């Protein structure tokens, strides 16, 4: 199964990082405020970064790595590779 690490821009400009097997479904969940406490409170606006991973383990490791970064480093990552939408 293929996993995606994604960064979501929230309505207040903050960034949320997560993993999923289905980007479209997960984004709808975030938009409908059913997809996690953070995005329910901050509002989901747009997926701004995505990358594919072959295993859940590698996706979780990458998610944790990105979450540990400062905002500026996340913005640099977003600029380096545009999001794709399968």
MODAMO-V794389 format. One record per pair of residues at least 6 apart in sequence whose ideal C-beta (glycine too) atoms are under 6 Angstrom apart, sorted by sequence separation. I is the first residue (numbers start at 0). J is the second residue. D is the distance in whole Angstrom. If there is no record, write none. Layout:
BEGIN
i->I j->J d->D
i->I j->J d->D
END
This chain:
BEGIN
i->9 j->15 d->6
i->19 j->25 d->4
i->28 j->34 d->3
i->52 j->58 d->4
i->32 j->39 d->4
i->6 j->14 d->6
i->7 j->15 d->4
i->29 j->38 d->4
i->6 j->16 d->5
i->5 j->17 d->6
i->30 j->43 d->5
i->4 j->18 d->5
i->29 j->43 d->4
i->2 j->18 d->6
i->3 j->19 d->6
i->2 j->20 d->6
i->3 j->22 d->5
i->0 j->20 d->6
i->26 j->46 d->6
i->15 j->37 d->5
i->15 j->38 d->5
i->13 j->41 d->5
i->48 j->77 d->5
i->11 j->41 d->5
i->47 j->77 d->5
i->9 j->41 d->4
i->10 j->42 d->3
i->9 j->42 d->6
i->49 j->82 d->5
i->10 j->44 d->5
i->48 j->82 d->5
i->49 j->83 d->6
i->9 j->44 d->6
i->47 j->82 d->5
i->7 j->43 d->6
i->8 j->44 d->5
i->46 j->82 d->5
i->8 j->45 d->5
i->7 j->46 d->6
i->8 j->47 d->5
i->18 j->58 d->4
i->5 j->46 d->5
i->6 j->47 d->5
i->6 j->48 d->4
i->5 j->49 d->5
i->18 j->62 d->5
i->3 j->49 d->5
i->4 j->50 d->5
i->16 j->62 d->6
i->16 j->65 d->5
i->1 j->51 d->6
i->2 j->52 d->5
i->16 j->66 d->5
i->2 j->55 d->6
i->4 j->58 d->5
i->2 j->58 d->4
i->4 j->61 d->5
i->4 j->62 d->5
i->14 j->73 d->6
END
